[in-house]
Amino acid sequence: MAVRQSRARSGRRPAHAAAAAIAVAVFLAAVPGVAAGEPPAPGPGPSTGASTEAGTGAGAESTPAFGAYLDYGPRGVARMAALSHWLGGAELRVGHTYLPGDRWSNIEGAPGFLDVWADWRTRQADRMLVLNVPMMERNEEHLGDGEVRRLLRQGAAGRFDHHFRALAERLVALKVPDTVLVLGWEMNGTTYSHRCGPDPEAWKTYWNRIVTTMRAVPGQKFRFDFAPSRGRDAVPWTRCYPGDATVDIIGMDSYDQPRGMTFDEQVKEPYGLQAHVDFAKAHDKPISYPEWGLFRNGDNAAYMRGMLAWMDEHKPVYNTVTDYCPHGVWQCDDNPRSTAVYRSVLFGRTDESEPTAPKPEEPGTPTAPPVPPVPSTAPEPPADCSPLELGDWVEYWLGGKLCMRLDWYSRNE
């Protein structure tokens, strides 16, 4: 899968800027209705499935666990409140972010990076923090197979253990010891340096060392999610499976690709959705979908309907849609028909909602439901308010533009 947006940072930010960013994010998260131009609320919609293992806190036994990847930093936390509002107050119990894979200091969880996520997680007992963890630095620099093989063997011999011990200690210190760790995701592909293909045996040994190292840290309650991409990709993902002792969840990243493949074909293909469910059942493990969304087939309402129904039937521990273009449904205006399906299914979801699978399409009907296009969810400035140009860096940490009231001069007259 292609690189997620906004996952890697460029340079370090000053401590005062980080503190300001967190303060702004907390403020934004507390204000519902950030999205502008919302369509009318849909009627009561069916539910996605809820796993009995969906969370670790009180009351987690019967509640659906879903969320969205909205941004890797403080803006991702702030946007969850707006997405929940757009979904009629539906509970987003899953927060999902990624550690940058550029250097080891970031894979350890650089000071300040995870604080805002930990704060969100600890505010409610039934929330879940999902953290993608690279197994290598320079993880997106397209290293050759020979270099990857050498690094995997070094990892298998214990050279990098101390980095993962540091990460575990940081998560425990932040009071999020029950974080779900998606370690070495999409290892069956070619995108990442932590890929399995150059040396599957070394990869499995390395995974086991990382898990053993992190589980040895006092106070930890981590769950480790083994999450390949759907299909065979560069190597069958079953060749990379490190064993039941070090895997708690068997996940799958499942985007609507390749071009022309129907959802039913995604279910039935070798190493596809059905093979994933069957493999997890054979190993007595729950499933998850850390990444899913639209991709090569455009605004595909049939895929959206099929994926939601699939998750309703098979009850993953959690799922998080990748919500930016071209994959998304809230932050992307390019997929109005799929957006309408997603919103109608999840609108108003609360702990008491009864799960009901979305109805499949009748043969011969168009893929898209007969709904009007969904207006943009991008924030708009209020009337009589002129946006200030503060530069990309400042606007990034503020989570958007500031504006000045045009009638300020008249208020004291």
Residue pairs with C-beta under 8 A, 6 or more apart in sequence:
1 186
1 189
1 191
1 229
1 253
1 255
1 291
2 191
3 140
3 191
4 69
4 72
4 98
4 291
4 322
5 71
5 324
6 71
6 72
6 73
6 75
7 72
7 98
7 100
8 100
8 101
8 102
8 140
9 73
9 100
9 102
9 106
12 110
13 21
13 112
13 397
15 112
17 397
18 112
20 397
21 73
21 74
21 116
21 397
21 398
22 74
22 112
22 115
22 116
22 119
24 74
24 78
24 397
24 398
24 399
25 74
25 75
25 77
25 78
25 116
25 399
26 78
26 116
26 119
28 34
28 78
28 79
28 81
28 82
28 399
29 77
29 78
29 80
29 81
29 120
30 81
31 81
32 81
32 82
32 84
32 85
33 82
33 85
34 78
34 79
34 81
34 82
34 85
34 379
35 82
35 83
35 85
35 86
35 330
35 377
35 378
35 379
36 376
36 377
36 378
36 379
36 380
37 375
37 376
37 377
37 380
38 86
38 375
38 377
39 340
39 343
39 372
39 374
39 375
41 88
41 347
41 348
42 340
42 343
42 344
42 347
43 344
44 347
44 348
45 343
45 344
45 345
45 346
45 347
45 348
45 358
46 312
46 345
46 355
46 356
46 357
46 358
46 359
47 64
47 312
47 345
47 346
47 349
47 353
47 354
47 355
47 356
48 64
48 66
48 308
48 311
48 312
48 319
48 345
48 346
48 349
48 355
49 64
49 311
49 312
49 313
49 314
49 315
49 316
49 355
50 62
50 63
50 64
50 65
50 315
50 355
51 65
51 286
51 315
51 316
51 317
51 318
52 61
52 62
52 315
53 286
53 317
54 60
54 61
54 63
54 64
54 65
54 93
54 128
54 317
54 318
55 63
55 65
55 93
55 126
55 127
55 128
56 128
56 178
56 221
57 124
57 125
57 126
57 127
58 125
58 126
59 125
59 126
59 351
60 125
60 126
62 351
63 91
63 93
63 126
63 351
64 91
64 93
64 349
64 353
64 355
65 93
65 94
65 128
65 317
65 318
65 319
66 92
66 93
66 94
66 318
66 319
66 320
66 321
66 346
66 349
67 80
67 92
67 93
67 94
67 95
67 96
67 128
67 130
67 318
67 319
67 320
68 80
68 83
68 92
68 96
68 320
68 321
68 322
68 323
68 328
68 330
69 76
69 96
69 97
69 98
69 291
69 320
69 321
69 322
69 323
69 324
70 76
70 79
70 80
70 83
70 323
70 324
70 331
71 79
72 97
72 98
72 100
73 97
73 113
73 116
74 116
74 397
74 399
75 396
75 399
76 95
76 96
76 97
76 117
77 95
77 116
77 117
77 120
78 399
79 331
79 399
80 92
80 95
80 120
83 92
83 323
83 330
84 90
84 91
84 92
86 330
86 343
86 377
87 343
87 346
87 347
87 348
87 349
88 347
88 348
88 349
89 348
89 350
90 346
90 347
90 348
90 349
90 350
91 349
91 350
91 351
93 124
93 126
93 127
93 128
93 318
94 127
94 128
94 130
94 318
94 319
94 320
95 117
95 120
95 121
95 127
95 128
95 129
95 130
96 130
96 131
96 132
96 290
96 320
97 114
97 117
97 129
97 130
97 131
97 132
98 131
98 132
99 106
99 107
99 109
99 113
99 131
99 132
99 133
99 134
99 167
100 106
100 107
100 134
101 107
101 134
101 136
101 137
101 138
101 139
101 140
101 192
101 193
101 194
102 137
102 138
102 139
102 140
103 137
103 138
104 137
104 160
104 163
106 113
107 133
107 134
107 137
107 163
107 167
108 163
108 166
108 167
108 170
109 166
109 167
109 170
109 171
114 131
114 170
114 171
114 174
114 176
115 174
117 129
117 131
117 176
118 129
118 171
118 174
118 175
118 176
120 127
120 129
121 127
121 128
121 129
121 176
121 179
122 175
122 176
128 178
128 180
128 318
129 176
129 178
129 179
129 180
130 179
130 180
130 182
130 225
130 290
130 318
130 320
131 171
131 179
131 180
131 181
131 182
132 182
132 185
132 290
133 164
133 167
133 181
133 182
133 183
133 184
134 184
134 192
134 193
134 194
135 155
135 183
135 184
135 194
135 206
135 207
135 210
136 148
136 151
136 155
136 192
136 193
136 194
137 193
138 193
139 192
139 193
139 194
140 191
140 192
140 193
141 193
143 151
143 193
145 197
145 198
146 198
147 193
148 193
148 195
148 198
148 199
149 198
149 199
149 202
151 193
152 198
152 199
152 202
152 203
152 206
153 199
153 202
154 160
155 202
155 206
155 209
155 210
156 202
156 203
156 205
156 206
156 209
158 209
160 210
161 209
161 210
161 213
164 210
164 213
164 214
165 213
165 214
165 216
165 217
167 214
168 213
168 214
168 217
168 220
168 222
169 217
171 177
171 179
171 220
171 222
172 217
172 218
172 219
172 220
177 219
177 220
177 221
177 222
178 221
178 222
178 223
179 222
179 223
180 222
180 223
180 224
180 225
180 249
180 288
180 317
180 318
181 214
181 222
181 223
181 224
181 225
182 225
182 227
182 251
182 290
183 207
183 210
183 211
183 224
183 225
183 226
184 192
184 194
184 196
184 203
184 207
185 192
185 227
185 228
185 251
185 253
185 290
185 291
186 192
186 195
186 227
186 228
186 229
186 233
186 253
187 194
187 195
187 196
187 203
187 228
187 237
187 240
188 195
188 196
188 197
188 228
188 229
188 232
188 233
188 234
188 235
188 236
188 237
188 239
188 240
188 271
189 195
189 228
189 229
189 233
189 234
190 197
190 233
190 234
195 203
195 234
196 203
196 204
196 235
196 237
196 239
196 240
197 234
197 235
200 235
200 239
200 240
203 240
203 242
204 240
204 241
204 242
204 243
205 242
207 226
207 242
207 246
208 242
208 243
208 245
208 246
211 224
211 242
211 246
212 246
214 220
214 222
215 222
223 248
223 249
224 246
224 247
224 248
224 249
225 247
225 248
225 249
225 250
225 251
225 288
225 290
226 240
226 241
226 242
226 247
226 249
226 250
226 251
227 250
227 251
227 252
227 253
227 288
227 290
227 291
228 237
228 240
228 251
228 252
228 253
228 271
229 237
229 252
229 253
229 254
229 255
230 252
230 253
230 254
230 255
230 266
230 269
230 271
230 272
230 273
230 276
231 269
231 270
231 271
231 272
232 270
232 271
233 271
236 270
236 271
237 271
238 271
238 279
241 247
241 279
244 283
244 284
244 285
247 283
247 285
248 285
248 286
249 285
249 286
249 287
249 288
249 317
250 276
250 279
250 280
250 283
250 285
250 286
250 287
250 288
251 287
251 288
251 289
251 290
251 316
252 273
252 276
252 287
252 288
252 289
253 289
253 290
253 291
253 292
254 266
254 273
254 289
254 291
254 292
254 307
255 291
255 292
255 293
255 294
255 295
255 296
255 322
255 327
256 263
256 266
256 293
256 294
256 295
256 296
256 297
256 300
256 303
257 295
257 296
257 297
258 296
259 296
259 297
260 297
261 269
261 297
262 302
263 302
263 303
263 306
263 307
263 310
264 306
265 272
266 272
266 273
267 273
267 274
267 310
268 274
273 310
276 287
277 287
277 314
280 286
280 287
286 316
286 317
287 314
287 316
287 317
288 316
288 317
288 318
288 319
289 311
289 316
289 318
289 319
289 320
290 318
290 319
290 320
291 320
291 322
292 307
292 319
292 320
292 321
292 322
293 321
293 322
293 323
293 327
293 328
293 329
294 300
294 303
294 304
294 326
294 327
294 328
294 329
294 335
294 338
295 326
295 327
297 303
298 326
298 334
298 335
299 334
299 335
299 336
299 337
299 338
299 368
300 338
300 367
301 337
301 338
301 340
301 341
301 367
301 368
301 369
302 361
302 367
303 338
304 329
304 338
304 341
304 342
305 341
305 358
305 359
305 360
305 361
306 360
308 341
308 342
308 345
308 357
308 358
309 357
309 358
309 360
311 319
312 355
312 356
312 357
312 358
313 357
321 327
321 328
321 329
321 342
322 328
323 329
323 330
323 331
323 332
324 331
324 332
325 331
325 332
325 333
325 334
326 332
326 334
326 335
328 335
329 335
329 338
329 339
329 342
329 343
330 339
330 377
331 377
332 339
333 374
333 376
333 377
333 378
336 371
336 372
336 373
336 374
337 367
337 368
337 369
337 371
339 374
340 369
340 371
340 374
341 358
341 369
343 374
345 358
361 367
379 400
381 387
381 401
381 403
382 403
384 405
384 406
384 407
385 403
385 404
385 405
385 406
386 403
386 404
386 406
387 401
387 402
387 403
388 401
388 402
388 403
388 404
389 401
390 398
390 401
390 402
395 401
